[in-house]
Amino acid sequence: MWNSKLFKTGIGILLVFLIIYIGSRITFVFQPFIVAFEALFFSFLISGLFYYLTFPFVDWLNKQKLPRSAAILIIYLLAVGLLVLLGITAGPILQNEFTNLAKSIPEKIKQAQQLLLALEDTAFSTRLINPETLNIDNITDSIAGGISRAFNQVAISVAALFDFITSIFMTIVIVPFLLYYMLKEKNKALIPGMVSRLAPPKYVTKINSILAEMNRLLSFYVQGLAIVCLCVGILSYIGFLIISLDYALILAIFIMVANIVPFLGPFIGAVPAVIVGLLGSPLMMLQVIAVIVIVQQVESLLISPQVMGRKLALSPLAIILVVLVAGRLGGIVGIILAIPIFTMFKIIASHIYEQIQLNRKASVE
């Protein structure tokens, strides 16, 4: 009994739960590590994203006999130049659209109120909703009260707002330095060296192959996602210009950013554009929906297969489940990181399963 596999497994599970219980009772010991992690997490995350986007260019320049530090400096200068160019070209358009949006907010609220009044009088709405509960004045008052409470909360939470601005500023300052050292130390094999020193010798090769595969898929995913989102944003902007939709650039940028979210992103990004189109006219709303559908079809049938391919090998059902669970556990950050993290765990699980199968074959022979 004492040497049985079931008994040892049970003892191991109990020890794990005991460690978790003790850890939950001495949280003050881990508090400094938690604070440090929260302070540096986004800096490392953003640096990692930029690393996967820029290291192919740095590697190419390095292969042209250019020192790696000089190649990184050139990439930085090109990035600054690109930002300046975008500011010169897109800045005035964005400024004009934001100004028009700020001026038209009262008018848009009136249009929304009129639309709700029109819906209130339809027979279909009275079947779905009790007319006594659908009071437009109450809805408008509740929306205005919610906005007022939100502004009051912001005014009260000055300390939280200051902390948020400080963290953004620190991220902007830290990211370039982290990115520089990530790019500079890429070929130094720091992680494989640590694996060679810490891991059992017979597993070093296996662990290094797992890490290499993770790095390759992460690079592939980040670069592919960036290209897909950029194409979706450009196509949406062109489509909105063709149908003369108001605030075309702002809405296209929102769609581009929302497309980062797996599976749910296109639906989230489409909501503001559809609302703006509906406030214009029902025909404009139908045109907006047509543009979004065409863009998403082009993205799913032409762009994603060419850029992303099927290398991640994830079914749509798996993506939906992973995104829902990640959103429940980690919010928007969890949703964005869901697919890369799930892919890494999938790689680890497949290699562990492969190793178990090899060990079983070896024991049988």
C-alpha positions in Angstrom: 0.0 0.0 0.0 2.7 2.5 1.0 4.6 2.0 -2.2 1.6 1.9 -4.5 1.3 4.5 -7.3 -2.2 5.6 -6.2 -1.0 6.3 -2.6 2.0 8.4 -3.8 -0.2 10.3 -6.2 -2.7 11.1 -3.4 0.1 12.2 -1.1 1.4 14.5 -3.9 -2.0 16.0 -4.5 -2.4 16.7 -0.7 1.0 18.3 -0.6 0.1 20.6 -3.4 -3.2 21.7 -1.7 -1.2 22.2 1.6 1.3 24.4 -0.2 -1.6 26.4 -1.7 -3.3 26.7 1.6 -0.2 27.9 3.4 0.5 30.3 0.6 -2.9 31.9 0.9 -2.3 32.4 4.7 1.0 34.3 4.2 0.1 36.6 1.3 2.1 39.4 3.0 5.3 37.5 2.1 4.4 37.6 -1.6 3.0 41.1 -1.7 6.3 42.8 -2.8 6.6 40.3 -5.6 3.0 40.9 -6.6 3.5 44.6 -6.7 6.7 44.2 -8.8 5.0 41.9 -11.2 2.0 44.3 -11.6 4.4 47.2 -12.2 6.5 45.4 -14.8 4.0 43.1 -16.5 2.7 45.5 -19.1 6.2 46.8 -19.8 7.4 43.3 -20.5 4.3 42.5 -22.5 4.5 45.5 -24.8 8.3 45.0 -25.1 7.7 41.3 -26.1 5.1 42.4 -28.7 7.5 44.9 -30.3 10.3 42.4 -30.1 8.4 39.9 -32.2 7.5 42.6 -34.7 11.0 44.1 -35.1 13.5 41.3 -34.7 13.2 40.0 -38.3 14.3 43.4 -39.5 17.1 43.6 -37.0 18.3 40.1 -38.0 18.2 41.1 -41.7 20.2 44.3 -41.1 22.7 42.2 -38.9 23.1 39.8 -41.8 24.1 42.7 -44.0 27.3 43.1 -41.8 25.7 45.8 -39.7 26.4 45.7 -36.0 23.4 44.7 -34.0 23.3 47.9 -31.9 23.4 50.0 -35.1 20.6 47.9 -36.6 18.5 48.4 -33.5 19.1 52.2 -33.6 18.1 52.2 -37.3 14.8 50.4 -36.4 14.2 53.0 -33.7 14.8 55.9 -36.1 12.5 54.3 -38.7 9.8 53.8 -36.0 10.0 57.5 -35.0 9.9 58.6 -38.6 6.8 56.4 -39.2 5.1 57.9 -36.2 5.9 61.4 -37.4 4.6 60.6 -40.9 1.4 59.2 -39.4 1.0 62.3 -37.3 1.4 64.5 -40.3 -0.9 62.6 -42.5 -3.6 61.1 -40.2 -3.3 63.6 -37.3 -5.3 66.4 -39.0 -8.0 64.0 -40.1 -8.3 62.5 -36.6 -8.4 66.0 -35.0 -11.1 67.1 -37.4 -13.2 63.9 -36.7 -12.8 64.2 -32.9 -13.8 67.9 -33.1 -16.9 67.1 -35.2 -17.7 64.2 -32.9 -17.6 66.4 -29.8 -19.8 69.0 -31.5 -22.3 66.5 -32.7 -22.8 64.6 -29.4 -25.9 66.6 -28.3 -27.4 66.1 -31.8 -26.6 62.4 -31.8 -28.3 62.0 -28.4 -31.5 63.7 -29.8 -31.4 61.4 -32.8 -31.0 58.4 -30.5 -33.9 59.6 -28.4 -36.1 60.0 -31.5 -35.1 56.6 -32.7 -36.1 55.1 -29.3 -39.5 56.9 -29.5 -40.1 55.5 -33.0 -39.3 52.0 -31.7 -41.5 52.5 -28.7 -44.6 53.0 -31.0 -44.0 49.9 -33.1 -46.2 46.8 -32.5 -43.1 44.6 -32.4 -41.5 46.4 -29.5 -44.8 46.4 -27.5 -44.9 42.6 -27.8 -41.4 42.2 -26.5 -41.4 44.9 -23.9 -44.1 46.3 -21.6 -44.8 49.9 -22.7 -45.1 51.0 -19.1 -41.5 49.9 -18.4 -40.2 51.4 -21.8 -40.2 55.1 -20.8 -37.9 57.2 -23.0 -37.6 60.0 -20.4 -36.5 57.5 -17.8 -34.0 55.9 -20.2 -32.6 59.3 -21.0 -32.4 60.3 -17.4 -30.7 57.1 -16.4 -28.1 57.5 -19.2 -27.4 61.1 -18.2 -27.2 60.1 -14.5 -24.8 57.3 -15.4 -22.6 59.7 -17.3 -22.7 62.2 -14.4 -21.8 59.5 -11.9 -18.9 58.4 -14.0 -17.5 61.9 -14.2 -17.9 62.3 -10.4 -16.2 59.0 -9.8 -13.3 60.1 -12.0 -13.1 63.4 -10.1 -13.1 61.5 -6.8 -10.5 58.9 -7.9 -7.8 61.5 -8.6 -5.2 59.2 -6.9 -6.1 56.2 -9.1 -6.0 58.4 -12.2 -2.6 59.7 -11.2 -1.4 56.2 -10.7 -2.7 55.2 -14.1 -1.0 58.1 -15.8 2.3 57.4 -13.9 2.2 53.7 -14.9 1.6 54.7 -18.6 4.6 57.1 -18.4 6.8 54.5 -16.8 5.8 52.0 -19.5 6.7 54.5 -22.2 10.1 55.1 -20.6 10.9 51.5 -19.8 9.8 49.8 -23.0 12.5 51.1 -25.3 15.2 50.0 -22.9 13.7 46.5 -22.5 13.2 46.2 -26.2 16.8 47.2 -26.9 18.3 44.5 -24.6 15.8 41.9 -25.9 16.9 42.6 -29.5 20.6 42.8 -28.6 20.7 39.6 -26.6 18.6 37.6 -29.0 21.5 35.5 -30.3 23.2 35.0 -26.9 21.2 31.9 -26.0 20.6 33.0 -22.5 17.5 30.9 -21.9 19.0 27.7 -23.4 22.1 28.3 -21.2 19.9 28.5 -18.1 18.1 25.3 -19.2 21.5 23.5 -19.6 22.5 24.5 -16.1 19.2 23.9 -14.3 17.4 21.0 -16.1 18.4 17.3 -15.9 20.9 16.6 -18.7 18.7 14.0 -20.4 15.9 16.6 -20.8 17.9 19.6 -21.9 17.5 18.9 -25.7 13.8 18.3 -25.3 13.2 21.4 -23.3 15.2 23.6 -25.7 13.2 22.2 -28.6 9.9 23.0 -26.8 11.2 26.6 -26.1 12.2 27.0 -29.8 8.8 25.8 -31.0 7.1 28.2 -28.6 9.2 31.1 -29.8 8.6 30.3 -33.4 4.8 30.1 -33.0 4.6 33.2 -30.9 6.6 35.1 -33.5 4.4 33.8 -36.2 1.2 34.6 -34.3 2.2 38.2 -33.3 3.5 39.2 -36.7 0.5 37.6 -38.5 -2.0 39.2 -36.2 -0.4 42.6 -36.7 -0.6 42.2 -40.5 -4.2 41.0 -40.4 -5.4 43.8 -38.1 -3.6 46.4 -40.3 -5.3 45.1 -43.4 -8.7 45.0 -41.8 -8.3 48.6 -40.6 -7.2 49.9 -44.1 -10.0 48.0 -45.9 -12.6 49.3 -43.4 -11.4 52.8 -43.8 -11.6 52.6 -47.6 -15.0 51.1 -47.4 -16.3 53.8 -45.0 -14.9 56.5 -47.3 -16.7 55.0 -50.2 -20.1 55.1 -48.4 -19.2 58.5 -46.9 -19.6 57.4 -43.3 -18.9 60.0 -40.6 -15.8 59.5 -38.4 -14.5 56.9 -40.9 -10.9 57.0 -39.6 -11.9 56.8 -35.9 -14.2 53.8 -36.6 -11.7 52.1 -38.8 -9.0 52.4 -36.1 -11.4 51.0 -33.5 -12.2 48.0 -35.8 -8.5 47.4 -36.3 -7.7 47.4 -32.6 -10.8 45.3 -31.7 -9.7 42.7 -34.3 -6.9 41.8 -31.8 -9.5 40.0 -29.7 -9.9 36.5 -31.1 -13.2 35.6 -32.7 -15.2 38.2 -30.8 -13.2 41.2 -32.0 -14.9 41.8 -35.4 -18.3 41.8 -33.7 -17.1 44.3 -31.0 -15.5 46.5 -33.5 -18.6 46.7 -35.7 -20.9 48.0 -33.0 -19.9 51.7 -33.0 -19.9 51.8 -36.9 -23.3 50.3 -37.1 -24.6 52.7 -34.4 -23.2 55.7 -36.3 -24.7 54.4 -39.5 -28.1 53.9 -37.9 -28.1 57.4 -36.5 -27.5 58.6 -40.1 -30.2 56.6 -41.8 -31.4 53.0 -42.1 -29.8 52.9 -45.6 -26.5 54.0 -44.2 -26.6 51.4 -41.5 -27.2 48.7 -44.2 -24.2 50.0 -46.1 -22.0 49.9 -43.0 -23.0 46.3 -42.4 -22.3 45.4 -46.0 -18.8 47.0 -45.8 -18.0 45.2 -42.5 -19.3 41.8 -43.9 -17.2 42.3 -47.1 -14.1 43.2 -45.1 -14.5 40.2 -42.8 -15.0 37.9 -45.7 -11.9 39.2 -47.4 -10.0 38.8 -44.1 -11.2 35.3 -43.4 -11.0 33.9 -46.9 -7.9 35.7 -48.4 -5.8 37.5 -45.8 -5.8 35.2 -42.8 -5.2 32.0 -44.8 -2.2 33.6 -46.6 -0.7 35.3 -43.5 -1.7 33.0 -40.6 -2.3 29.7 -42.5 -3.2 26.8 -40.3 0.0 26.6 -38.2 -1.8 27.2 -34.9 -4.1 24.3 -35.6 -6.9 25.5 -33.4 -10.6 24.8 -34.1 -13.2 27.6 -33.9 -14.9 25.8 -31.0 -11.6 25.6 -29.1 -11.0 29.4 -29.7 -14.4 30.3 -28.5 -14.1 28.2 -25.3 -10.6 29.5 -24.6 -11.6 33.1 -25.1 -14.7 32.8 -22.9 -12.7 31.2 -20.0 -9.8 33.7 -20.4 -12.2 36.6 -20.4 -13.8 35.3 -17.2 -10.4 34.9 -15.5 -8.3 37.7 -16.8 -10.6 40.3 -18.4 -9.6 42.0 -21.7 -5.9 41.2 -21.1 -6.8 37.5 -20.6 -8.8 37.5 -23.9 -5.9 39.0 -25.8 -3.3 36.6 -24.4 -5.7 33.5 -24.5 -4.6 32.1 -27.8 -0.8 32.5 -27.3 -0.9 31.0 -23.8 -3.2 28.2 -24.9 -0.9 27.4 -27.8 2.1 27.2 -25.4 0.3 24.8 -23.1 -0.7 22.8 -26.1 2.9 22.5 -27.2 4.0 21.5 -23.7 1.2 18.9 -23.4 2.0 17.4 -26.8 5.6 17.0 -26.0 4.9 15.5 -22.5 2.5 13.0 -24.2 5.1 12.1 -26.8 7.7 11.6 -24.0 5.3 9.3 -22.1 4.7 7.3 -25.2 8.4 6.9 -25.7 9.0 5.9 -22.1 6.2 3.2 -22.4 7.7 1.8 -25.6 11.2 1.7 -23.9 9.8 -0.1 -20.8 8.0 -2.7 -23.0 11.1 -3.4 -25.0 
